[in-house]
Amino acid sequence: MKKILVTGSNGLLGQKLVYNLINRNDVELIATSVGENRLIKREGYIYESLDITNKTQVETIIAKHKPDVIINTAAMTNVDACETKREECWALNVTSVKNFVDAIKQQPIHFIHLSTDFIFDGEKGSEYLENDIPNPQSYYALSKWEGEKVIQQSNIKWAIARTIIVYGIVDNMSRSNIVLWAKDALTKKQNINVVDDQFRSPTLAEDLAEGCIAIADKRAKGIYNLSGKETMSVLQLVYNVADFWKLDKLLITPIKSNTLNQAATRPPRTGFIIDKAKRELGYNPHSFEEGLRILDEQLRASSK
């Protein structure tokens, strides 16, 4: 039996990891998040409330459960909020990582950490490799890069999984993402403004979870790009959502990023070369069309 501890289990990726791992008879799972467990399914794993910014709590949970693997999905990911709530952002994205690194040094624990395409400035375009040099353009991006550096400069057994614009559904539909936001707004016949000058590779949460689990299973180390395989403008992404659910595209107004007056700067174009993950992990993400089909099936099932 392998003990895997997941942080951020109430979040989108965290939930997908829990639901994937509880089906395995070779894994003992500890799910952790701040506050109450928000998952509908409560059997097949242990749940612990954990504030990752609290060093003592981190040390206590690790000493209690002695995991073989930690998959750290917990983070502050609201890019604009990070710009204005910098202390909270730093605590969640950097200090928490130091807490884990300090708690597990001298132990054979495999630490898998989630990071982001936003650490890059977007000038290279959609062909970022694992060894490209980051150049963060926002406080969120800076905090994620600093968190990465804490790990990379440590002596622990580590892997970093970088991803891009994750979509999917969660229990109780308490959180949204760009696909669900666009579908919901267009279903309600609301007019929406969508940027046409930012390009991303949308990533199905199930694919990302499988990539992280492959890292754990193979005890893989180093950095891995785990994203969807297609890069498209955010506008095209929303058009695809409209087409899939046969919604009115005339409700969508293309706009430029600089008209939004957002607190944080976004990279104009990001996308990953995922060849390393394919080769070493067997990573094979769904197309965006396939991902929408999976999402549609889940939405139908959850509404019954």
JOTA-V427362 format. One record per residue. BURIAL is I if it has 16 or more other C-alpha atoms within 10 Angstrom, else O. Layout:
burial->BURIAL
burial->BURIAL
This chain:
burial->O
burial->O
burial->I
burial->I
burial->I
burial->I
burial->I
burial->I
burial->I
burial->I
burial->I
burial->I
burial->I
burial->I
burial->I
burial->I
burial->I
burial->I
burial->I
burial->O
burial->I
burial->I
burial->O
burial->O
burial->O
burial->O
burial->O
burial->I
burial->I
burial->I
burial->I
burial->I
burial->I
burial->O
burial->O
burial->O
burial->I
burial->I
burial->I
burial->O
burial->O
burial->O
burial->O
burial->I
burial->I
burial->O
burial->I
burial->I
burial->I
burial->I
burial->I
burial->I
burial->I
burial->O
burial->I
burial->O
burial->O
burial->I
burial->I
burial->O
burial->I
burial->I
burial->O
burial->O
burial->O
burial->I
burial->I
burial->I
burial->I
burial->I
burial->I
burial->I
burial->I
burial->I
burial->I
burial->I
burial->O
burial->O
burial->I
burial->I
burial->I
burial->I
burial->I
burial->O
burial->O
burial->O
burial->O
burial->O
burial->I
burial->I
burial->I
burial->I
burial->I
burial->I
burial->I
burial->I
burial->I
burial->I
burial->I
burial->I
burial->I
burial->O
burial->I
burial->I
burial->O
burial->O
burial->O
burial->O
burial->I
burial->I
burial->I
burial->I
burial->I
burial->I
burial->I
burial->I
burial->I
burial->I
burial->I
burial->I
burial->I
burial->I
burial->O
burial->O
burial->I
burial->I
burial->O
burial->I
burial->I
burial->I
burial->O
burial->O
burial->O
burial->I
burial->I
burial->I
burial->I
burial->I
burial->I
burial->I
burial->I
burial->I
burial->I
burial->I
burial->I
burial->I
burial->I
burial->I
burial->O
burial->O
burial->I
burial->I
burial->O
burial->O
burial->O
burial->I
burial->I
burial->I
burial->I
burial->I
burial->I
burial->I
burial->I
burial->I
burial->I
burial->I
burial->I
burial->I
burial->I
burial->I
burial->I
burial->O
burial->O
burial->O
burial->O
burial->O
burial->O
burial->I
burial->I
burial->I
burial->O
burial->I
burial->I
burial->O
burial->O
burial->I
burial->O
burial->O
burial->O
burial->O
burial->O
burial->I
burial->O
burial->I
burial->I
burial->I
burial->I
burial->I
burial->I
burial->I
burial->I
burial->I
burial->I
burial->I
burial->I
burial->I
burial->I
burial->I
burial->I
burial->I
burial->I
burial->I
burial->I
burial->I
burial->I
burial->I
burial->O
burial->O
burial->O
burial->I
burial->I
burial->O
burial->I
burial->I
burial->I
burial->I
burial->I
burial->I
burial->I
burial->I
burial->I
burial->I
burial->I
burial->I
burial->I
burial->I
burial->I
burial->I
burial->I
burial->I
burial->I
burial->I
burial->O
burial->O
burial->O
burial->O
burial->I
burial->O
burial->I
burial->O
burial->O
burial->I
burial->O
burial->O
burial->O
burial->O
burial->I
burial->O
burial->O
burial->O
burial->O
burial->O
burial->O
burial->I
burial->I
burial->I
burial->I
burial->I
burial->I
burial->I
burial->I
burial->I
burial->I
burial->I
burial->I
burial->I
burial->I
burial->I
burial->O
burial->O
burial->I
burial->O
burial->I
burial->I
burial->I
burial->I
burial->O
burial->I
burial->O
burial->O
burial->I
burial->I
burial->O
burial->O
burial->I
burial->I
burial->O
burial->O
burial->O
burial->O
burial->O
burial->O
burial->O
burial->O
